[in-house]
Amino acid sequence: PPRGAMQARLAIVAFTITFAAATFAFLALVERNGEPAGLLGSLNSPLFAPLRAFIPPGFSLGTAHNDLRVFSLGSEALRDYEARLANNFNIVTPENACKAATIMPVSFASQNFSACDRILRFAEQHGMAFRLHTLAWGEHNPRWMADIPREEKRTALLDYIAAVLDHYRGRNVTFIDVVNEAVCDNIAFHAERQNCGPEAGGMKPGLWYPDVPDYLDLAFHQARAYAPGAKLVYNDYMAESTNDPLDPGKADRVFEVVSAALARGVPIDAVGFQFHIADMHGGHGMSGALAYSTWIDGVRANFERFAQLGVDIHVTEIDVGCSLPTLPCTESAFESRCTRNANQADVFARILDACLDVERCTVFESWGWTDRFSWRDGSDSGASPAWRTYYDQEAFMFDAEYAPKQAAWAMGRTLAAHMTSARGGAEAGGAGPSGREVDLQAYTHGPSGC
């Protein structure tokens, strides 16, 4: 849209958020209308077939393992968590266990791969693919890494990648997020995320850039040398749609950076799109209707153009909250729980459908699967315990009691619809890719809407 129209839309969104915040005190008096979790059955209910039963051949449906959030659970509770995870998904990504701050928290010499190893063993034991996340990231690194002198950073990056991938040489590491969030931002209303400069060439300043100006190329070539059999991924956020009102140019900048890297011979096999989004991204609510009515159309267009580059497309970290991450659930607080869950289900299903419609979109992963363990639960909001409930985004497809929400049913129906499509798969009433007998016709009539 023209710049003036875009500014008008952003102003309306800002007004909506301000208005909602002004009435925030009233929310303490509002009780969210609930729906009994039992209406949707449980994971072990004969009504709900695990999602893994419907995954088309050649496709990966997965989630983050909440590692450091769940390792402290008792052994029985952890087994229950992991059994449910493995029952529904065929690929897993450690949420934090394979990041530099966990593997080498104090120094290069203080290497501790135990948490990352633990989840890799879990994946191998359950026949799941494994994504190693992540090697080169400009943020959230251990202090010793941030203190590396500029002239030593190039060697340090190469040594770190070599150490991690040499440790996993010959193991079942299917995908590697080699470089994470390297492209600059220009997010409206967020001064700390406006870091694009004319000299940056689309890259974001951080630990590795600009001190190692070719660090993206360097990281991918080093990863290919040490893990020749793995798929190497570039991963980023807010680049999902060509129609994003908060950072309209981010998708184009990522496209340009990836295109230029491929032209230089950088071995990028796939591009990951994170999708930390909300109901409004599907056009729901006032903000959705005003600013995001064409956002998913932009996702489809974006997937198509990246596929034409010859790279695979991965949805890597999707979660669908009630507002933007870390913000309170203002608009959705006035909706029934059922309406909120139905809107969330619609967004999950439409993004999954957009992925399945593109042959090169081969992976769909959420950044967690249950609202019990969630980075969007409000714990990082700074809100007092009395207010934290309004910051709990409840962003996943299973609730805090592990019961499938409408989103889980909607994803199952979407997968089932594609099982007999061009991707191939089971006929209705036959065995799914997992070998389990599933009744597709009965499943498609599971809970939907309110």
GURO-916225 format. One record per residue: z, y, x negated of N, C-alpha, C, O in turn. Coordinates in steps of 0.1 Angstrom, whole numbers, plus 5000, padded with zeros to 4 digits. Example, Ala and Ser with C-alpha at 12.3 -4.5 7.8 and 13.67 -1.06 7.14 Angstrom:
<finus>
507849434868507849554877507849674868508549674858507149784872507149894863507950004871508050114866
</finus>
This chain:
<finus>
500049884992500050005000500050124991500450124980499650244997499650364989501050404984502050354991501150474974502450504968503350574978504550544979502850664986503650734996504150645007505350655011503350545011503750455021504850365015505850325022504650325002505650234996507050314995508050254997506950434991508250514990508850525003510150525004508050545014508650555027509350425031510450425037508750305028509350185031510650165024511650125029510650205011511850185003512950275008514150245008512550395013513550485018514250435031515450445033513350365039513850305051514850185048515850175054514450105038515349995033516650055029517750005032516550165021517850225015518650275027519850265026518050335037518750385048519450275056520650285060518750165057519250045064520549995057521549965064520449975044521549925036522750025037523849985038522450155036523450255037524150255050525450265051523350245061523950245075524850115076525950125082524350005071525149885072526449895065527449855070526349955053527549975045528550065052529750045051528050165059528950265066529750195077530850235080529150085082529850015093530549895088531049805096530649885075531249755069532649735073533049615074533449835075534849815078534949745092535949675094533949765100533949695113533749545112534149465121533249505101532949355099534149275099534149155103535349335095536549255095536949215109537749115111536449285119536749255133535749155139535949115150534649135132533649055137533848905133533848885121533848815142534048675138532648615139532048615150532148555128530848495129530848375139531748285138529848375147529748265157529348135149528348135142530148035150529947905143529247805151529147815163528747705144528247585151528847465144528847465132529247365151529947255145528947185135527847155139529447165123528547095113528146965118527046915114528946895126528546765131527346755139526646655140526946875145525646875153524446845144523446785149524546865131523446835122523646705115522846665106524646635118524946505112525546525098525746635094525646415091526146425077525046365068524046305073525246375055524246315046524146165048523046105045525146105053525145955055524745925069524745805073524446025078524145995092522745935093521845975085522645845102521245785104520245885109519045865109520746005114519846105119519146175108518046225109519846185096519246265085518746165073519646105067517446165071516946085060516946175047516546285048517546125036517546205024516146255021515146195023516146375015514846445012514046365003512746375003514646294994513946224984512946114990511946074984513246075002512445975009511046035013510145955015510946165013509746235017508946305006507846365009509346294994508646364983507246304981507246184978506246384982504846324979504746284965505346334956503846184962503546144949503146254940502346344944503646264928503246364918503946494920503646594913504846504930505546624932507046604929507646494930507746714924509146704921509946804930509646924930510946744936511846824944513246824938513746714936513746934935515046924927516047034929515847114938517047034921518147134922518847144909518647064900519547254908520447274896521647184898522247174910522147124888523447054888524447154884524347224874525547174892526447284890527447254879528547314879527147164870527847124858529247184856530247124860529347304850530647354846531547394858532747404857530847394870531647424883532247294888533247294895531647174885532047054891532646954881533246854886532446974868533046874859534546864860535146764856535246964865536646954866537146884878538346874880536246844887536546774899537146634895536846584884537846574903538346434901537146344900536046374905537246224894536146134892535546094905534246084906536346074916535746034929534946144935533846124940535446264934534746384940533446414933532446444939533546394919532346414911531246314914530046344915531646184916530746074919530046104933528846084935530846154942530346184955529346294955528246284960529646404947528746514945527446464939526346504944527546384928526346344921525546244929524246244928526146154937525446064945524646134955523446094958525146234962524446314972523246384965522146394971523446444953522446504946521246414943520046434947521546294938520546194934519846134946518746094945520546134957520046074970518846164975518046114982518946294972517946394978516946444969515846494974517146434956516246504947515746404936516446314932514546444930514046354919513846434906513246384896514446554905514546634893515746714893516246764903516346734881517646814880517546904868516946874858518247024870518347124859519847154858520447194867520347144846521747194844521847344846521047414840522847384854522947524857523247604844522747714841524247554836524747634824524847544812525047594801524847414814525247324803524347324791524747284780523047364793522147354782521747494776520747514769522547594780522347734775523047744761523947674758522547844754523047864740524547894740525247844732525047964750526547994751527347864753528547864749526747764758527547634760527347544748528247484744526147534743525747444732526347494719526847414711526247624716526747674703527547804706527147914703528747784712529547904717530047994706530248114708530347934694531048014684530148044672530148154666529247954668528447964657527347864657527347764665526347874649525247774648525847634644525347534648526847644636527447514631528347444641528647324640528747524651529647464661528947404673529047454685528047314671527147254681527947154689528547064684527747174703528447084712527447054724527347144733526746944723525746914733526346824745525546774753527646804745528246704754527946724769527546634776528046854773527746884787526346864791526046814801525446914782524046894784523646744784522846694792524146674774523946534773524346454786523646364790525446494791526046434803525046434815524946334822524446544817523546564828522246494825521546434834521746494813520546414809520746264812519846204817521946214808522246074811522246044826521745944831522746144834522746124848521346124854521046034862520446204849519046204853518446074849517646014857518646024837518045904833518545784841517745694845519745784844520345674852519845664867519845564873519345784872518945784886517445804887516945844897516645784876515245794876514745934880513745944887515446034875515046174878514446244866514746214854513546334869513046424858514146514854515146534861514046584842515046664837514446794831513446784823514946904835514547034830515647094821516747104825515247124808516147184799516047334800514947394798517147394804517147544807518247604798519447574801517947694789516747754785516847774770517947764765515747794763515847814748515947954744516847994736514948044748514948184743515148274755514248284763516348344755516648434766517248554760518048544751516848674765517348794759518748834763519348934758519348764773520648804778521548684779521148564777522848704781523848604783523848504771523948384774523848554759523948464748525248484741526048574744525648384733526948394726527048514717526048554712528248554714528448674706527848664692527248754687528048544686527548534672525948554672525448604662525348514683523848524683523448674685522548714679524248744693523948884695524248964682523649074680525048914673525348984661524448944649524749004638523448864651522548834640521848954635521249024644521848984622521049094617519549084621519048974622518949204623517549204627516649124618515749054623516849134606515949074596516048914596515248844591517148864602517448724603517048654616517148534617516748744626516548684639515348594641515448494648514348614634513148524634513548384630513248284637514148374619514548244614515648184623515648064625516548264628517548214637516948154650517448044654515948214655515348164667514648034665514847934672513948024654513247904650514247784648514047674652515347824641516347724638517047674650517347554652517347764659518047724672517147624680517647524684515847664682514947574690514847444683514847344690514647444670514547314662515747224664515647104666516947284663518247214665518347144678518747034680518047224689518247174702517147064705517546954710515947094702514946994706514946874696514546764700515446884684515546774675516646674681516546554680517646744687518746664693518246574704518746464706517246624711516746554723515346484720514746444730515046474708513746404704513746264710514746184708512746224717512646094722513346074736513245954741514046174741514746154753513846204765512746254763514346174777513646204789513746354793514146384804513246444784513246584787511746614793510846624785511646634806510346644812509846784811508646804807510646884814510247024813511247104805512447074804510747204798511647294790511247444794510147484793512347514799512147654801512247724787513347754782511147744780511147784766511547934765512447964758510948014773511348164773511648204788510948164797512748264789513348304802513448454803514048524795512748514814512948654818512648744807513448834803511448734801511048824790510348944794510249044786509848954806508949064811509849174817510849144824509549304814510349414818510449434833509549384840511449504837511649534852511449684855511649774846511149714867511149854872511649844887510849884896512849804888513449774901513949904908514749974902513449934920513950054927515450054929515949944932516050174928517450184931518350114921519550094924517850064910518649984900518350034886517449984879518950144882518650214869518750114857517950134848519750024858519849934846518749834845518549764835517949814856516749734856515449804856514549764863515449924850514249994848513950014833514350114827513349914827513349904813511849894807511649844796510949924815509549924811509150054804509350154809508650034792508150154784506750144781506150034780506050254779504550244776504250164763503150114761505250154754505050084741505449934742505149864732505949894753506549764754505549654756505849534753504349684761503349584765503849484775503449374775504749534784505249454794506549374791507049304800506949374778508149304774509449374776509449504775510549304778511849364781512649364768512749264761513249474765514149484753515349394755515949384766515749324745516949234745517249184732516949244722517849064732518249004719517048984709517249014697515948934715514848894706513749004705513049014695513649084715512549184715513149324716514149344723512749414707511549414699511749374685510849374677512949324681513249284667512349174662511949174651511949084672510948974668509848994678509848934689508949084675507949124685507049014691506549024702506848904683506048794688506948674691506448564690508148704696509048584698508648494709508948374708507948544719507448454729506448354723506548234726505448394716504548304709505248204700505048084700506148264692506948184682507748074689507747964684508348104700509248004707508347894713508747774711507247924719506447824725505847734714505747614716505347784703504747704693505847614686505547494683507047664684508147584679508447474688508747354684508547504701508847404711507847294712508147174713506547334711505547234711505647144699505347024700505947194687506047114675507147014676507046904671508247044683509446954683509446874696510146774697508746914706508746834719507246834724506946884735506446754717505046754721504746694735503746724741505646614740505446544752505946614765505746574776506746724762507346794774506346904779505546954771506546944791505847054797506647184794507847194797505947274788506647404784506447514794505247534799507547584798507547664809507947814805508947824798507247914811507748044811508348074824507748044835509548124825510348144837510848284839511248354830510648334852511048474854511448504869511148414877512048614872512448654885511648774890511148854883511648794903511048904910509548914907508949024909508948804903507548804900506848704910505648674908507548674921507048574930505848614939504948544942505948744943504948794953504248924948504749004940502948934951502249054948502549164958502149274956503449134968503849234977505349264977505949254988505949284966507349304965507649454965507249524956508449504975508649644976509649704966509549824963510549614960511449664951510949684937511349774929510049594933509349604919507949564921507549454918507149654927505749614931504849564919503949494921505249604907504349564896504849444888504149404878505949384891506449284883505549154882505349104871505049114894504149004894502949024885502448934878502349144885501249184877501549174862500749134854502749234859503149234845503249094839502849064828503949004847504048864843502648804841502448724832501848824851500448774850499748814838499048734831499848944835499148994823499748944810499048904801501048924809501748874797501348724795500948684784501348644806500948504805499448494802499148414793498648564808497148564805496948594791496148524784497548704786497248734772497848634762497148604752498948574765499548464757498548344756498348284746498048304768497148194769495948224760495348134754495448344761494248384753494448374738493548354731495748394734496148374720496348234716496648204704496248144726496548004722497947964723498347854718498748034730500248004732500247884742499647894753500947774738500947654747501947664759502947594760501547754768502347764781501747664791500547684795502447564795501947464805502247504819501447464828503247584822503647614835504347744836504947794826504247814847505047934850506047914861505647864871507247944858508347924868508648054875508848164869508848044888509148164897510548134903510748024909511448224901512848184904513248194919513848094924512748294926513048304941514548314944515048234952515248404939516548444943516348544954516348664952516248494967515748584977516748574989517848524988516248635001517148645013516248625025515048615024516948615036516248605049515148705051514048675056515448825047514448935049513148915042512148965046513148835031511848805025510948725034509748725031511448675044510548605054510248695066509648645076510648825065510348915076511448925086511248985096512648865083513648855093514548985092514749035081515149025103516049145103515249275102514049275100515949385103515349515102514649535089513549585088515349505078514749525064513549435062512549485056513649315067512449225066511249275074510149275068511449325086510349375094509749495088508549515088510549585082510049705076509449695063508449765060509949605054509549605040508949475035508349475025509249365042508849235037507949145046507949025044507349215055506549135065505349065058504848965064504849115047503749045040504148975027503348945019505448965025505948915012505448775009505048744998505548685019505148545017503648535015503148445008502948625022501448625020501148655005500248604999501948744999501848784985502248664976501648654965503148584980503548454973502348364972501948314961501648344983500548254983499348304974498748234967499148434975498048494967498448484952497548464944499748504949500148494935500048354929499548334918500448254937500248114933498848084930498548014920497948124939496548094937495948154924495248094917496348284921495748344909496348284896495648274886497648244896498248174884497648044883497347994871497347974894496747844893495347854886494947764879494647964889493347974883493348004868492347984861494548034862494748044848494847904841494647894829494947804849495047664844496447624841496647524834497447694846498847654844499447594857498947624867500447514855501147464867502047564872502447664865502447554885503347654891504647574895504547474901505747634891507047584895507847684902507947794898508447644913509547714920510847664913511147544915511547744906512547694897513947714901514847634897514247814909515647844912515947894926516847984928515147854935515247914949516647904955517247794955517048014961518148014970517848134980517248234976518348114992517948205003519248255009519848195017519748375005520948435010520748515022519648525028521848585026521848675038521548815034521348895042521448845021521148975016520648955001520548844997520349064995520049054980521249004973522349024977521048934962522148874954523248974951522849094947524448944952525649014950525949124960526949194959525149144970525349244981526049174993525849054994526749245001527449185013526449145024525249205024526849055032525949015043526049115055526749085064525449225053525549335063524849305076525449285087523449305075522649275087523049145094523249145106523049035086523248905092524648885098524848785105525648975094526948965100526948975115527948935122525949045120525849065135525048955142524848965154524648855134523848745140524748625142525748615135524448535151525148415152524848325139523848345133525748235136525548155125524248065126523548045117524048025139522847945141521548025138520647975132521548155143520348245140520148265125519048255120521248285118521248305103520648175097519848185088521148065101520647935095519247905098518447855090518847945110517447925114516448015106515447975102516848135103516048235095515948175081514948175075517148135076517148075062516247955061515447935052516247865071515447745072513947785072513147725065513647885079512247935080511747975066510547945063512548045059512148095046511947975036510947965029512947885035512847775027511547695030510847655020511347665042510247585046508847655043507947585039508747785045507547855043507247865028506047855024508247875019507947875005507547745000506647724992508247635005507947505001506447475006505747404998506147515018504747495023503747565014502647505011504047685010503147765002502947684988501847684983503947624983503847554971503047424973502147404965503347354983502547224985501147244989500247154987500747364993499347394996498547424984497347424985499147444973498447474960498647354951499747314947497547294947497547164940498347174927498947084923498247294921498947304908500447344909501147354899500847354921502347384923502947244924502847174934503647204914504147064913505647044913506146934913506347154913507847144912508447254922507947364922509447204929510247294938511647264936512147164940512447364930513847344927514647454932514247574932515847424937516847524942517847534931518047454922518547654931519547674920520947634925521947704924520947514930522147454936521747394950520647424955522547314956522147254968523247264979522947244991524447294975525547304985526247434984526447484973526647494995527347614995528747604989529447704987529247484987530547464981530647514967531647574962529547494959529447544945528247634944527047584943528447764943527247854944527547984936528648034937526548024929526648144921526548264931526848384927526148244944526048344953527248334964527048374975528348294959529548274968530448394969531448394976530048504962530848624963531948634952532548744951532048534944533148534934532848644923533848684916531548674921531248774911531048914917530649014910531448934930531149064937532249164933531949284935533349124929534449224927535249254939536149334939534849194951535549214963536849144963537049044957537849194971539049134973538949004981537948994988539848914980539748784987539548805002538848735009540148915008540048935022538648975026538248945037537849035017536549075020535448985014534248995018535848885006534848804999533948725009532848695005534548695020533748615029532448685033531448615036532448815033531148885036530248895025529048945026530648855013529748845001529248704999528448674990529848605006529348465005528048445011527948455024527048435003525648425008525248295015524248295023526048195013525748065019524248035018523548015027523748035005522348045002521647905001520447904997522347795003521647665001521447585013521847625024520847465012520347395024521447295029521247235040522547275021523647195026524847285026525047365017525747265036526947355037528047315028527847225019529147375029530247355019530947215022531647165013530647155033531147015035530046915033530146795036528946955026527746875023526946825035526046745033527146885046526346855058524946925057524947045053523846865061522546935060522447045070522747025082522147165066521947275074520447275080519747185076520147365088518747365093517747365082516647315084518047435071517147445060516747305054515647275051517747215054517447075049516547005058515546935054516747015071515846955081514447015080513546935081514447145079513047215078512347165066511147155066513047155055512347105042511846965044510746935040512646885050512246745053511046735061510046665059510946825072509746825081508546875073507446815075508746975064507647025057507146915047505846905046508046845040507546745031506846635039505846585034507446595050506846485058505446525063504546445063505246655066503846695071502846685060501646665062503346695047502346685036502246545030501346525022503046455035502946315030501646255034501146165026501046295045499746235049498546335047497446325052498846445039497846545036497046505024497046385020496446605018495546575006496346524994495846454986497646544994498546494983498746344984499146284974498546294996498646144998500146115001501046205000500445995004501745955007501845845018500845785021503045835024503245735034502645775047502645895051502245675055501845695069503145705077504145645073503145765089504245775097504745635100504045545104506045615099506645485101506645385090507145275091506045425078505945345067506945375056507945445059506745325044507745345034507345475026506145505023508345565024508145685016507945655002508045534998507645754993507545734979508745664973508545604962509945684979511145624973511145474976512045404970510245424985510345284989511145265001511145155006511845365006512745345017511945365030511045455031512245275040511545295053512045415060513245435062511145505064511445625071510645635084509445605084511245695094510545715106510145865107510945945111508945895102508546035101508546105115508946225116508046035125507946095138509346135144509546235149510346045142511646075146512246185138512946275144511946195125512546295117512046425120512846525120510846445124510246575127510846635140510646755143511646555147512346605159513846635156514646655165514146645143515546685140515846825144514946895148517146875141517547005146516647115140516247115128516247205149515447325145515747435155515847405167515847555150516047665160517447665165518247585161517647755175519047765181518947745196519947745203
</finus>
